[in-house]
Amino acid sequence: MLNRLLLCGGLCVLFGCGTVLQPVGYSTHQYAMQADSLGADSAMLSLIAPYRAELKSQVQEVVAVSAQMLQKQLPESELGNLLADLVLQAGRKEFGAGDLAMLNYGGIRAALPADTIRRGHVMEMLPFANMLQLVRMEGALLQTFLDHWAAKGGTPIAGVRFGIENGKAVEVFINGLPMLPAQTYAVIMPDYVANGGDGCGFLSEATAHQLGSQLLLEVATIGLKEMYQQKGIIQVQKDGRIYKR
């Protein structure tokens, strides 16, 4: 009780009776700190050592071997085709559906090196915690969606082929068939895009959204591993799935 009374009294002195306290001046000083002088906290280092070793081991894990450096380019690239194909494959397994897949070009942040690809390389390439999401939309909205990416010069896609003319997607074919305005299509994409990112707010008009359980990073990592185990050294080519007219 005494402590509370003293605290209340102190507050009254500071703020009571209409008194406003003003600073009368100030000065600045710079203090140099030497990290070495602080010393190492041996207990903390011991605590984090296992996690540091595990992380280092994961980052260095060999995922695959590539015959060439894989870089993103517009309107189409070997890297973009590879990733979009892996997303379409993984999405079809998870959702049981998927006519086409796409990734936003800006979400890919690094190339994959020629020769050994490690988990750390994949983490640098896809650093964001994006999940797969299935979006169902009619052909008319899908046209708007593809036009959006055509205006940006292209983006990684799979299951679809189209040309870019005057910033629009033309001659659109979904799995070899002409796109129909009234047909509903299942599109697999990062949840960032599905929820309106990268200028895709119009996707709120889609028929349905279904969030998956897989991180795009893990989809790419697992997909590359399986591809390497089944087919050996990875070789990818552009196939004209997006072209300029």
DRENPA-3360 file (N, C-alpha, C; in nm, 2 decimals, always signed):
BEGIN
1 = MLNRLLLC = +0.08/-0.12/+0.00/+0.00/+0.00/+0.00/+0.09/+0.12/+0.00 ~ +0.19/+0.12/+0.08/+0.28/+0.24/+0.09/+0.34/+0.27/-0.05 ~ +0.38/+0.16/-0.12/+0.44/+0.18/-0.25/+0.35/+0.24/-0.35 ~ +0.22/+0.20/-0.34/+0.12/+0.26/-0.43/+0.10/+0.41/-0.40 ~ +0.10/+0.44/-0.27/+0.08/+0.58/-0.23/+0.20/+0.67/-0.28 ~ +0.32/+0.61/-0.26/+0.44/+0.68/-0.31/+0.43/+0.71/-0.46 ~ +0.39/+0.60/-0.53/+0.38/+0.61/-0.68/+0.28/+0.72/-0.72 ~ +0.16/+0.72/-0.65/+0.06/+0.82/-0.68/+0.11/+0.96/-0.65;
9 = GGLCVLFG = +0.18/+0.97/-0.54/+0.23/+1.10/-0.50/+0.33/+1.15/-0.60 ~ +0.42/+1.06/-0.65/+0.51/+1.10/-0.75/+0.45/+1.14/-0.88 ~ +0.34/+1.07/-0.92/+0.27/+1.11/-1.04/+0.20/+1.25/-1.02 ~ +0.15/+1.27/-0.90/+0.09/+1.40/-0.88/+0.19/+1.52/-0.89 ~ +0.31/+1.49/-0.84/+0.42/+1.59/-0.84/+0.45/+1.62/-0.99 ~ +0.46/+1.51/-1.07/+0.50/+1.53/-1.21/+0.39/+1.60/-1.30 ~ +0.26/+1.56/-1.28/+0.16/+1.60/-1.37/+0.05/+1.68/-1.30 ~ +0.05/+1.69/-1.17/-0.06/+1.76/-1.10/-0.04/+1.91/-1.10;
17 = CGTVLQPV = -0.14/+1.98/-1.05/-0.14/+2.13/-1.03/-0.12/+2.21/-1.16 ~ -0.14/+2.15/-1.27/-0.13/+2.22/-1.40/+0.02/+2.25/-1.44 ~ +0.11/+2.18/-1.37/+0.25/+2.21/-1.40/+0.29/+2.13/-1.52 ~ +0.35/+2.19/-1.62/+0.40/+2.12/-1.74/+0.55/+2.13/-1.74 ~ +0.62/+2.01/-1.74/+0.76/+2.01/-1.74/+0.81/+2.02/-1.88 ~ +0.91/+2.10/-1.91/+0.97/+2.12/-2.04/+1.12/+2.09/-2.03 ~ +1.18/+2.02/-2.13/+1.33/+2.00/-2.12/+1.40/+2.13/-2.14 ~ +1.51/+2.15/-2.07/+1.59/+2.27/-2.07/+1.70/+2.26/-2.17;
25 = GYSTHQYA = +1.73/+2.14/-2.22/+1.84/+2.13/-2.31/+1.87/+1.98/-2.33 ~ +1.96/+1.96/-2.43/+1.99/+1.82/-2.45/+2.13/+1.82/-2.51 ~ +2.19/+1.71/-2.51/+2.32/+1.69/-2.57/+2.33/+1.55/-2.62 ~ +2.42/+1.53/-2.72/+2.44/+1.40/-2.78/+2.58/+1.35/-2.77 ~ +2.59/+1.22/-2.76/+2.73/+1.16/-2.75/+2.72/+1.03/-2.83 ~ +2.84/+0.99/-2.88/+2.85/+0.87/-2.95/+2.94/+0.77/-2.87 ~ +2.89/+0.65/-2.85/+2.96/+0.55/-2.77/+3.00/+0.44/-2.86 ~ +3.12/+0.41/-2.87/+3.17/+0.30/-2.95/+3.17/+0.17/-2.87;
33 = MQADSLGA = +3.11/+0.06/-2.94/+3.10/-0.07/-2.87/+3.18/-0.17/-2.95 ~ +3.26/-0.24/-2.89/+3.34/-0.34/-2.95/+3.28/-0.48/-2.92 ~ +3.24/-0.55/-3.03/+3.18/-0.68/-3.01/+3.27/-0.78/-2.93 ~ +3.40/-0.77/-2.95/+3.49/-0.86/-2.89/+3.49/-0.84/-2.74 ~ +3.47/-0.71/-2.70/+3.48/-0.68/-2.55/+3.36/-0.73/-2.48 ~ +3.25/-0.77/-2.55/+3.13/-0.81/-2.48/+3.15/-0.96/-2.44 ~ +3.23/-1.03/-2.51/+3.25/-1.17/-2.48/+3.14/-1.26/-2.53 ~ +3.16/-1.38/-2.55/+3.06/-1.48/-2.60/+2.99/-1.54/-2.49;
41 = DSAMLSLI = +2.85/-1.55/-2.51/+2.77/-1.62/-2.41/+2.78/-1.77/-2.44 ~ +2.86/-1.84/-2.36/+2.88/-1.98/-2.39/+2.75/-2.06/-2.38 ~ +2.67/-2.02/-2.28/+2.54/-2.10/-2.26/+2.45/-2.08/-2.39 ~ +2.44/-1.96/-2.44/+2.36/-1.93/-2.55/+2.41/-2.00/-2.68 ~ +2.55/-2.00/-2.69/+2.61/-2.06/-2.81/+2.58/-2.21/-2.80 ~ +2.59/-2.27/-2.69/+2.56/-2.41/-2.67/+2.42/-2.45/-2.71 ~ +2.33/-2.35/-2.67/+2.19/-2.37/-2.70/+2.15/-2.37/-2.84 ~ +2.22/-2.28/-2.92/+2.18/-2.27/-3.06/+2.27/-2.35/-3.15;
49 = APYRAELK = +2.37/-2.41/-3.10/+2.47/-2.49/-3.18/+2.40/-2.60/-3.26 ~ +2.31/-2.68/-3.20/+2.25/-2.79/-3.27/+2.16/-2.74/-3.39 ~ +2.09/-2.63/-3.36/+2.00/-2.57/-3.46/+2.08/-2.51/-3.58 ~ +2.20/-2.45/-3.55/+2.28/-2.39/-3.65/+2.34/-2.50/-3.74 ~ +2.38/-2.61/-3.67/+2.44/-2.73/-3.75/+2.33/-2.79/-3.84 ~ +2.21/-2.80/-3.79/+2.10/-2.86/-3.86/+2.07/-2.77/-3.98 ~ +2.06/-2.64/-3.96/+2.02/-2.55/-4.07/+2.13/-2.55/-4.18 ~ +2.26/-2.55/-4.13/+2.37/-2.56/-4.23/+2.36/-2.69/-4.31;
57 = SQVQEVVA = +2.33/-2.80/-4.25/+2.31/-2.92/-4.32/+2.20/-2.92/-4.42 ~ +2.09/-2.86/-4.38/+1.98/-2.85/-4.47/+2.01/-2.76/-4.59 ~ +2.07/-2.65/-4.57/+2.10/-2.56/-4.68/+2.20/-2.62/-4.78 ~ +2.29/-2.71/-4.73/+2.39/-2.77/-4.82/+2.34/-2.90/-4.88 ~ +2.22/-2.94/-4.85/+2.17/-3.06/-4.91/+2.16/-3.06/-5.06 ~ +2.21/-3.16/-5.13/+2.20/-3.16/-5.27/+2.06/-3.20/-5.32 ~ +2.00/-3.11/-5.40/+1.86/-3.14/-5.44/+1.86/-3.20/-5.58 ~ +1.94/-3.15/-5.67/+1.95/-3.20/-5.81/+2.08/-3.15/-5.87;
65 = VSAQMLQK = +2.10/-3.19/-6.00/+2.21/-3.15/-6.08/+2.15/-3.10/-6.21 ~ +2.19/-2.98/-6.26/+2.14/-2.92/-6.38/+2.25/-2.91/-6.48 ~ +2.21/-2.93/-6.61/+2.30/-2.93/-6.72/+2.33/-2.78/-6.76 ~ +2.25/-2.69/-6.71/+2.27/-2.55/-6.75/+2.22/-2.46/-6.63 ~ +2.27/-2.33/-6.63/+2.22/-2.23/-6.54/+2.08/-2.20/-6.58 ~ +1.99/-2.20/-6.48/+1.85/-2.17/-6.51/+1.81/-2.03/-6.46 ~ +1.78/-1.94/-6.55/+1.74/-1.80/-6.51/+1.60/-1.77/-6.56 ~ +1.54/-1.67/-6.49/+1.41/-1.63/-6.54/+1.43/-1.52/-6.65;
73 = QLPESELG = +1.34/-1.53/-6.74/+1.33/-1.43/-6.85/+1.19/-1.42/-6.90 ~ +1.16/-1.31/-6.97/+1.03/-1.29/-7.03/+1.04/-1.29/-7.18 ~ +0.94/-1.34/-7.26/+0.81/-1.39/-7.20/+0.81/-1.53/-7.14 ~ +0.92/-1.60/-7.17/+0.93/-1.74/-7.13/+1.07/-1.78/-7.10 ~ +1.09/-1.87/-7.01/+1.23/-1.91/-6.98/+1.23/-2.06/-6.94 ~ +1.34/-2.12/-6.94/+1.36/-2.26/-6.90/+1.32/-2.27/-6.75 ~ +1.37/-2.18/-6.67/+1.34/-2.18/-6.53/+1.19/-2.17/-6.50 ~ +1.13/-2.07/-6.57/+0.99/-2.05/-6.55/+0.90/-2.17/-6.59;
81 = NLLADLVL = +0.94/-2.23/-6.70/+0.87/-2.35/-6.75/+0.88/-2.46/-6.65 ~ +1.00/-2.48/-6.60/+1.03/-2.59/-6.50/+0.95/-2.57/-6.37 ~ +0.95/-2.45/-6.32/+0.87/-2.43/-6.19/+0.72/-2.44/-6.21 ~ +0.67/-2.38/-6.32/+0.53/-2.39/-6.35/+0.49/-2.54/-6.37 ~ +0.57/-2.62/-6.44/+0.53/-2.76/-6.45/+0.53/-2.83/-6.32 ~ +0.62/-2.80/-6.23/+0.62/-2.86/-6.10/+0.50/-2.82/-6.02 ~ +0.46/-2.69/-6.03/+0.34/-2.64/-5.95/+0.22/-2.71/-6.01 ~ +0.21/-2.73/-6.14/+0.09/-2.79/-6.19/+0.08/-2.94/-6.15;
89 = QAGRKEFG = +0.19/-3.01/-6.15/+0.20/-3.15/-6.11/+0.16/-3.16/-5.96 ~ +0.22/-3.08/-5.88/+0.19/-3.09/-5.73/+0.05/-3.05/-5.70 ~ +0.00/-2.94/-5.77/-0.14/-2.90/-5.75/-0.24/-3.00/-5.79 ~ -0.22/-3.07/-5.90/-0.31/-3.18/-5.94/-0.32/-3.29/-5.84 ~ -0.20/-3.32/-5.78/-0.20/-3.43/-5.67/-0.28/-3.38/-5.55 ~ -0.26/-3.26/-5.51/-0.32/-3.21/-5.39/-0.47/-3.18/-5.40 ~ -0.50/-3.11/-5.51/-0.64/-3.07/-5.53/-0.73/-3.17/-5.61 ~ -0.66/-3.26/-5.68/-0.73/-3.35/-5.77/-0.79/-3.28/-5.89;
97 = AGDLAMLN = -0.73/-3.16/-5.92/-0.78/-3.08/-6.04/-0.67/-2.98/-6.07 ~ -0.67/-2.93/-6.19/-0.58/-2.83/-6.23/-0.56/-2.83/-6.38 ~ -0.62/-2.73/-6.45/-0.61/-2.72/-6.59/-0.48/-2.65/-6.63 ~ -0.44/-2.55/-6.55/-0.32/-2.48/-6.58/-0.26/-2.42/-6.45 ~ -0.14/-2.38/-6.45/-0.07/-2.33/-6.33/+0.02/-2.20/-6.37 ~ +0.04/-2.12/-6.28/+0.12/-2.00/-6.30/+0.19/-1.96/-6.18 ~ +0.31/-1.89/-6.19/+0.37/-1.82/-6.08/+0.39/-1.68/-6.12 ~ +0.39/-1.59/-6.03/+0.42/-1.45/-6.06/+0.57/-1.43/-6.08;
105 = YGGIRAAL = +0.61/-1.36/-6.19/+0.75/-1.35/-6.23/+0.83/-1.28/-6.11 ~ +0.77/-1.19/-6.04/+0.85/-1.12/-5.94/+0.87/-1.20/-5.82 ~ +0.80/-1.31/-5.80/+0.82/-1.40/-5.68/+0.95/-1.49/-5.70 ~ +1.01/-1.49/-5.82/+1.13/-1.57/-5.84/+1.25/-1.47/-5.82 ~ +1.33/-1.50/-5.72/+1.43/-1.40/-5.69/+1.58/-1.43/-5.72 ~ +1.60/-1.55/-5.77/+1.74/-1.59/-5.80/+1.74/-1.70/-5.91 ~ +1.85/-1.72/-5.97/+1.87/-1.83/-6.07/+1.91/-1.96/-6.00 ~ +1.90/-2.07/-6.07/+1.96/-2.19/-6.02/+2.08/-2.22/-6.10;
113 = PADTIRRG = +2.19/-2.26/-6.03/+2.32/-2.27/-6.09/+2.33/-2.40/-6.18 ~ +2.42/-2.39/-6.27/+2.46/-2.51/-6.35/+2.53/-2.61/-6.25 ~ +2.53/-2.73/-6.28/+2.59/-2.84/-6.19/+2.50/-2.86/-6.07 ~ +2.56/-2.85/-5.95/+2.49/-2.89/-5.83/+2.39/-2.78/-5.78 ~ +2.27/-2.83/-5.76/+2.17/-2.74/-5.70/+2.14/-2.78/-5.56 ~ +2.16/-2.69/-5.46/+2.14/-2.73/-5.32/+2.01/-2.66/-5.27 ~ +1.97/-2.71/-5.16/+1.84/-2.66/-5.10/+1.86/-2.51/-5.08 ~ +1.97/-2.46/-5.04/+1.99/-2.32/-5.02/+1.97/-2.24/-5.15;
121 = HVMEMLPF = +2.00/-2.29/-5.26/+1.98/-2.22/-5.39/+1.83/-2.21/-5.41 ~ +1.75/-2.31/-5.38/+1.61/-2.31/-5.40/+1.55/-2.21/-5.30 ~ +1.60/-2.20/-5.18/+1.55/-2.11/-5.08/+1.57/-1.96/-5.13 ~ +1.69/-1.94/-5.19/+1.72/-1.80/-5.24/+1.63/-1.77/-5.36 ~ +1.60/-1.87/-5.44/+1.51/-1.85/-5.55/+1.37/-1.82/-5.52 ~ +1.32/-1.89/-5.41/+1.18/-1.87/-5.37/+1.18/-1.84/-5.22 ~ +1.21/-1.72/-5.18/+1.22/-1.68/-5.04/+1.09/-1.65/-4.97 ~ +0.98/-1.65/-5.04/+0.86/-1.61/-4.97/+0.78/-1.73/-4.93;
129 = ANMLQLVR = +0.70/-1.72/-4.82/+0.62/-1.83/-4.77/+0.49/-1.84/-4.84 ~ +0.49/-1.86/-4.97/+0.37/-1.87/-5.05/+0.32/-2.01/-5.05 ~ +0.19/-2.03/-5.04/+0.12/-2.16/-5.04/+0.06/-2.18/-5.18 ~ +0.04/-2.30/-5.22/-0.04/-2.33/-5.34/-0.19/-2.30/-5.31 ~ -0.26/-2.25/-5.41/-0.40/-2.22/-5.40/-0.47/-2.25/-5.54 ~ -0.58/-2.31/-5.53/-0.66/-2.34/-5.65/-0.77/-2.24/-5.66 ~ -0.78/-2.18/-5.78/-0.88/-2.08/-5.81/-0.96/-2.13/-5.93 ~ -1.09/-2.14/-5.91/-1.18/-2.18/-6.03/-1.24/-2.05/-6.08;
137 = MEGALLQT = -1.23/-2.04/-6.22/-1.28/-1.92/-6.28/-1.33/-1.95/-6.42 ~ -1.43/-1.88/-6.47/-1.48/-1.90/-6.60/-1.38/-1.84/-6.70 ~ -1.39/-1.89/-6.83/-1.30/-1.84/-6.93/-1.29/-1.69/-6.95 ~ -1.40/-1.62/-6.93/-1.40/-1.48/-6.94/-1.30/-1.41/-6.84 ~ -1.31/-1.46/-6.72/-1.22/-1.41/-6.61/-1.08/-1.46/-6.64 ~ -1.06/-1.58/-6.68/-0.93/-1.63/-6.72/-0.87/-1.55/-6.83 ~ -0.94/-1.50/-6.92/-0.89/-1.41/-7.03/-0.84/-1.28/-6.96 ~ -0.91/-1.23/-6.87/-0.86/-1.11/-6.80/-0.73/-1.14/-6.72;
145 = FLDHWAAK = -0.73/-1.25/-6.66/-0.61/-1.30/-6.59/-0.49/-1.31/-6.68 ~ -0.51/-1.37/-6.79/-0.40/-1.39/-6.89/-0.36/-1.25/-6.95 ~ -0.46/-1.17/-6.98/-0.43/-1.04/-7.03/-0.34/-0.96/-6.94 ~ -0.37/-0.98/-6.81/-0.29/-0.91/-6.70/-0.14/-0.94/-6.71 ~ -0.11/-1.07/-6.73/+0.03/-1.11/-6.74/+0.09/-1.08/-6.88 ~ +0.00/-1.08/-6.98/+0.05/-1.05/-7.11/+0.10/-0.90/-7.11 ~ +0.02/-0.81/-7.04/+0.06/-0.67/-7.04/+0.19/-0.65/-6.96 ~ +0.23/-0.75/-6.88/+0.35/-0.74/-6.81/+0.47/-0.81/-6.88;
153 = GGTPIAGV = +0.44/-0.86/-7.00/+0.54/-0.92/-7.08/+0.55/-1.07/-7.07 ~ +0.46/-1.13/-6.99/+0.46/-1.28/-6.97/+0.48/-1.31/-6.82 ~ +0.48/-1.44/-6.79/+0.50/-1.49/-6.66/+0.51/-1.65/-6.67 ~ +0.57/-1.72/-6.57/+0.58/-1.86/-6.58/+0.44/-1.93/-6.58 ~ +0.42/-2.01/-6.68/+0.29/-2.08/-6.69/+0.31/-2.23/-6.73 ~ +0.20/-2.31/-6.71/+0.20/-2.45/-6.76/+0.06/-2.48/-6.79 ~ +0.04/-2.57/-6.89/-0.09/-2.61/-6.92/-0.17/-2.52/-7.02 ~ -0.10/-2.41/-7.05/-0.17/-2.31/-7.14/-0.06/-2.26/-7.24;
161 = RFGIENGK = -0.11/-2.21/-7.35/-0.02/-2.16/-7.45/-0.09/-2.04/-7.51 ~ -0.02/-1.92/-7.52/-0.09/-1.81/-7.59/+0.02/-1.71/-7.64 ~ -0.03/-1.63/-7.73/+0.06/-1.52/-7.79/+0.03/-1.39/-7.72 ~ +0.13/-1.30/-7.73/+0.11/-1.16/-7.67/+0.10/-1.07/-7.79 ~ -0.01/-0.99/-7.80/-0.03/-0.90/-7.91/-0.09/-0.77/-7.85 ~ -0.02/-0.66/-7.86/-0.07/-0.53/-7.81/-0.11/-0.54/-7.66 ~ -0.03/-0.62/-7.58/-0.05/-0.63/-7.44/-0.16/-0.72/-7.40 ~ -0.21/-0.80/-7.49/-0.33/-0.89/-7.47/-0.28/-1.03/-7.50;
169 = AVEVFING = -0.35/-1.13/-7.43/-0.33/-1.27/-7.46/-0.42/-1.31/-7.57 ~ -0.36/-1.36/-7.68/-0.43/-1.41/-7.80/-0.40/-1.55/-7.83 ~ -0.49/-1.61/-7.91/-0.47/-1.75/-7.94/-0.45/-1.84/-7.82 ~ -0.54/-1.83/-7.72/-0.52/-1.91/-7.60/-0.57/-2.05/-7.61 ~ -0.48/-2.14/-7.58/-0.51/-2.28/-7.58/-0.49/-2.34/-7.44 ~ -0.58/-2.41/-7.39/-0.57/-2.48/-7.26/-0.55/-2.63/-7.28 ~ -0.44/-2.68/-7.25/-0.41/-2.82/-7.28/-0.44/-2.86/-7.42 ~ -0.41/-2.78/-7.51/-0.43/-2.81/-7.65/-0.56/-2.77/-7.71;
177 = LPMLPAQT = -0.65/-2.73/-7.63/-0.79/-2.69/-7.67/-0.81/-2.54/-7.66 ~ -0.89/-2.48/-7.76/-0.91/-2.34/-7.75/-0.99/-2.31/-7.62 ~ -0.95/-2.20/-7.55/-1.02/-2.16/-7.43/-1.16/-2.11/-7.46 ~ -1.26/-2.16/-7.38/-1.40/-2.12/-7.40/-1.44/-2.02/-7.29 ~ -1.51/-1.91/-7.33/-1.54/-1.81/-7.23/-1.64/-1.86/-7.12 ~ -1.72/-1.95/-7.15/-1.82/-1.99/-7.05/-1.78/-2.12/-6.97 ~ -1.67/-2.17/-7.00/-1.62/-2.29/-6.93/-1.54/-2.26/-6.81 ~ -1.55/-2.34/-6.70/-1.48/-2.31/-6.58/-1.35/-2.39/-6.58;
185 = YAVIMPDY = -1.24/-2.31/-6.54/-1.11/-2.37/-6.54/-1.05/-2.36/-6.40 ~ -0.97/-2.47/-6.37/-0.91/-2.47/-6.24/-0.76/-2.43/-6.25 ~ -0.73/-2.32/-6.19/-0.60/-2.25/-6.21/-0.52/-2.26/-6.07 ~ -0.40/-2.32/-6.08/-0.32/-2.33/-5.96/-0.22/-2.22/-5.95 ~ -0.20/-2.15/-5.84/-0.12/-2.04/-5.83/-0.07/-2.01/-5.69 ~ +0.03/-1.92/-5.66/+0.06/-1.89/-5.53/-0.06/-1.82/-5.46 ~ -0.08/-1.84/-5.33/-0.19/-1.77/-5.26/-0.17/-1.62/-5.26 ~ -0.05/-1.57/-5.27/-0.03/-1.43/-5.28/-0.10/-1.37/-5.40;
193 = VANGGDGC = -0.09/-1.44/-5.51/-0.16/-1.39/-5.63/-0.31/-1.41/-5.62 ~ -0.35/-1.53/-5.57/-0.49/-1.56/-5.56/-0.57/-1.46/-5.47 ~ -0.50/-1.41/-5.37/-0.56/-1.31/-5.28/-0.54/-1.17/-5.32 ~ -0.51/-1.15/-5.45/-0.51/-1.01/-5.50/-0.37/-0.95/-5.52 ~ -0.26/-1.02/-5.49/-0.13/-0.96/-5.50/-0.09/-0.95/-5.65 ~ +0.01/-0.86/-5.67/+0.06/-0.83/-5.80/-0.05/-0.78/-5.90 ~ -0.14/-0.70/-5.84/-0.25/-0.64/-5.92/-0.36/-0.73/-5.96 ~ -0.38/-0.84/-5.89/-0.48/-0.94/-5.93/-0.61/-0.93/-5.84;
201 = GFLSEATA = -0.64/-0.81/-5.79/-0.76/-0.80/-5.71/-0.89/-0.85/-5.78 ~ -0.89/-0.85/-5.91/-1.01/-0.90/-5.98/-1.04/-1.04/-5.96 ~ -0.94/-1.12/-5.90/-0.97/-1.26/-5.87/-1.07/-1.28/-5.76 ~ -1.11/-1.18/-5.69/-1.22/-1.19/-5.60/-1.35/-1.23/-5.66 ~ -1.36/-1.21/-5.80/-1.48/-1.25/-5.87/-1.47/-1.40/-5.91 ~ -1.37/-1.47/-5.88/-1.36/-1.61/-5.92/-1.47/-1.70/-5.86 ~ -1.50/-1.81/-5.92/-1.60/-1.90/-5.87/-1.57/-1.95/-5.74 ~ -1.45/-2.00/-5.71/-1.41/-2.06/-5.59/-1.26/-2.05/-5.56;
209 = HQLGSQLL = -1.23/-2.05/-5.44/-1.09/-2.05/-5.39/-1.07/-2.17/-5.30 ~ -0.95/-2.24/-5.31/-0.92/-2.35/-5.22/-0.77/-2.34/-5.19 ~ -0.74/-2.31/-5.06/-0.61/-2.30/-5.02/-0.55/-2.44/-4.99 ~ -0.43/-2.46/-5.04/-0.36/-2.59/-5.02/-0.28/-2.60/-4.90 ~ -0.20/-2.70/-4.88/-0.12/-2.72/-4.76/+0.03/-2.72/-4.79 ~ +0.07/-2.69/-4.92/+0.21/-2.70/-4.96/+0.27/-2.56/-4.98 ~ +0.38/-2.54/-4.93/+0.46/-2.42/-4.96/+0.52/-2.44/-5.10 ~ +0.52/-2.33/-5.17/+0.58/-2.33/-5.31/+0.73/-2.37/-5.30;
217 = LEVATIGL = +0.80/-2.33/-5.20/+0.94/-2.37/-5.18/+0.95/-2.52/-5.17 ~ +0.86/-2.59/-5.09/+0.87/-2.73/-5.08/+0.83/-2.80/-5.21 ~ +0.73/-2.74/-5.28/+0.69/-2.80/-5.41/+0.81/-2.80/-5.50 ~ +0.88/-2.69/-5.51/+1.00/-2.69/-5.60/+1.11/-2.78/-5.55 ~ +1.14/-2.78/-5.42/+1.24/-2.87/-5.37/+1.22/-3.02/-5.40 ~ +1.10/-3.06/-5.36/+1.06/-3.20/-5.37/+1.05/-3.24/-5.52 ~ +0.99/-3.15/-5.60/+0.98/-3.17/-5.74/+1.11/-3.19/-5.81 ~ +1.21/-3.10/-5.78/+1.34/-3.11/-5.84/+1.41/-3.24/-5.79;
225 = KEMYQQKG = +1.40/-3.28/-5.67/+1.45/-3.40/-5.62/+1.40/-3.52/-5.70 ~ +1.27/-3.53/-5.71/+1.21/-3.64/-5.78/+1.25/-3.65/-5.92 ~ +1.25/-3.53/-5.99/+1.29/-3.52/-6.13/+1.43/-3.57/-6.15 ~ +1.52/-3.53/-6.06/+1.66/-3.58/-6.07/+1.67/-3.73/-6.05 ~ +1.60/-3.78/-5.95/+1.61/-3.92/-5.92/+1.55/-4.01/-6.03 ~ +1.45/-3.95/-6.10/+1.38/-4.03/-6.20/+1.45/-4.02/-6.34 ~ +1.50/-3.89/-6.37/+1.55/-3.87/-6.51/+1.70/-3.83/-6.51 ~ +1.76/-3.82/-6.40/+1.90/-3.78/-6.40/+1.92/-3.63/-6.41;
233 = IIQVQKDG = +2.03/-3.59/-6.47/+2.07/-3.45/-6.48/+1.95/-3.37/-6.55 ~ +1.91/-3.26/-6.49/+1.80/-3.18/-6.54/+1.84/-3.10/-6.66 ~ +1.76/-3.12/-6.76/+1.77/-3.04/-6.88/+1.63/-2.99/-6.92 ~ +1.63/-2.86/-6.94/+1.50/-2.79/-6.97/+1.51/-2.71/-7.09 ~ +1.40/-2.70/-7.17/+1.40/-2.62/-7.29/+1.28/-2.53/-7.30 ~ +1.29/-2.42/-7.36/+1.17/-2.34/-7.39/+1.09/-2.41/-7.50 ~ +0.96/-2.40/-7.49/+0.87/-2.47/-7.59/+0.77/-2.38/-7.65 ~ +0.78/-2.25/-7.64/+0.69/-2.16/-7.71/+0.55/-2.15/-7.64;
241 = RIYKR = +0.54/-2.18/-7.51/+0.41/-2.17/-7.45/+0.37/-2.02/-7.43 ~ +0.46/-1.93/-7.44/+0.42/-1.78/-7.45/+0.51/-1.73/-7.56 ~ +0.45/-1.66/-7.65/+0.53/-1.60/-7.76/+0.47/-1.46/-7.80 ~ +0.55/-1.38/-7.86/+0.51/-1.25/-7.90/+0.47/-1.25/-8.05 ~ +0.36/-1.19/-8.08/+0.31/-1.18/-8.22/+0.35/-1.05/-8.28;
% end
